[in-house]
């Protein structure tokens, strides 16, 4: 769970992968590590199904922080590789989060 007080921003990346790994997993892990070192990064949630459809939501303090991440040279190379090799389709949406709530629920006994 992302513990932060709104407003903040979410970058929603939905994708459908091509067949084969082609170093995708290692690059994805490297991008998570790199993003977590960026100023304004708040966290990330990501899932992918067996058919290669996935969604990753990264959270940022500001639109400026998102723009700085987009300009990161290693991230730029990964995006170029994604277009050329990893993805059959993708979309990116950026949204401002004005309200967020939730809680940690106890596990059933």
Phi and psi in degrees as a GROMACS rama.xvg file:
@    title "Ramachandran Plot"
@    xaxis  label "Phi"
@    yaxis  label "Psi"
@TYPE xy
-87.0148  116.958  UNK-2
-101.892  94.1267  UNK-3
-153.387  157.759  UNK-4
-96.7191  127.638  UNK-5
-61.8182  159.833  UNK-6
-83.0335  151.142  UNK-7
-151.586  -179.17  UNK-8
-121.977  146.51  UNK-9
-118.75  130.411  UNK-10
-103.863  116.611  UNK-11
-106.471  112.068  UNK-12
-111.714  110.463  UNK-13
-105.567  141.689  UNK-14
-151.689  159.683  UNK-15
-124.866  118.972  UNK-16
-79.3305  151.336  UNK-17
-78.7837  168.148  UNK-18
-69.7474  151.167  UNK-19
86.069  149.554  UNK-20
-80.8942  -47.7042  UNK-21
50.0491  40.6093  UNK-22
72.6242  14.6997  UNK-23
-62.4281  -49.9895  UNK-24
-59.8141  -45.4274  UNK-25
-64.4266  -39.2585  UNK-26
-68.845  -40.5954  UNK-27
-60.5717  -44.3652  UNK-28
-61.7865  -41.9129  UNK-29
-63.6342  -37.5548  UNK-30
-68.5367  -36.2154  UNK-31
-64.2751  -45.6654  UNK-32
-60.7496  -44.7063  UNK-33
-65.9542  -44.7939  UNK-34
-60.598  -39.5397  UNK-35
-65.4006  -15.5309  UNK-36
-93.0509  -6.62986  UNK-37
-79.5845  140.476  UNK-38
-60.6615  134.245  UNK-39
90.3994  -5.13014  UNK-40
-74.3818  131.075  UNK-41
-109.614  -25.3366  UNK-42
157.135  -178.385  UNK-43
-155.813  144.904  UNK-44
-131.722  138.704  UNK-45
-151.149  139.222  UNK-46
-142.454  153.235  UNK-47
-144.721  138.925  UNK-48
-93.9731  176.115  UNK-49
-65.5381  -20.6858  UNK-50
-87.5188  0.223989  UNK-51
92.7549  4.27399  UNK-52
-85.4581  133.977  UNK-53
-144.699  164.277  UNK-54
-144.046  133.342  UNK-55
-126.302  129.156  UNK-56
-117.38  118.273  UNK-57
-107.191  147.047  UNK-58
-116.216  138.422  UNK-59
-137.993  150.503  UNK-60
-68.5916  -31.1659  UNK-61
-155.749  164.149  UNK-62
-65.9009  -31.3541  UNK-63
-63.6999  -39.7448  UNK-64
-64.0425  -38.8973  UNK-65
-63.3622  -44.4328  UNK-66
-63.0502  -39.3777  UNK-67
-63.352  -41.1491  UNK-68
-64.0355  -41.6569  UNK-69
-61.8698  -31.9907  UNK-70
-83.8059  -7.84149  UNK-71
-60.7048  129.426  UNK-72
-60.7987  -44.1721  UNK-73
-66.6487  -38.8297  UNK-74
-65.1454  -39.7044  UNK-75
-60.3854  -44.0272  UNK-76
-62.7323  -41.3609  UNK-77
-64.6614  -41.364  UNK-78
-62.6561  -41.6444  UNK-79
-63.499  -41.4622  UNK-80
-66.0788  -36.702  UNK-81
-60.1797  -46.3416  UNK-82
-63.407  -39.0156  UNK-83
-82.1705  -29.0424  UNK-84
-132.493  -42.3157  UNK-85
-91.1677  -33.5454  UNK-86
-109.224  134.943  UNK-87
-83.4555  -29.8186  UNK-88
-161.052  152.138  UNK-89
-158.727  161.253  UNK-90
-145.224  150.128  UNK-91
-125.958  131.102  UNK-92
-129.752  141.533  UNK-93
-118.519  130.167  UNK-94
-134.627  145.177  UNK-95
-89.7471  130.736  UNK-96
-97.6963  114.676  UNK-97
-100.222  -19.552  UNK-98
-145.239  136.888  UNK-99
-150.249  141.381  UNK-100
-154.691  161.643  UNK-101
166.368  179.836  UNK-102
-157.623  160.789  UNK-103
-88.9074  122.915  UNK-104
-98.6869  142.603  UNK-105
-67.4781  146.802  UNK-106
-71.8896  145.258  UNK-107
-63.9036  144.929  UNK-108
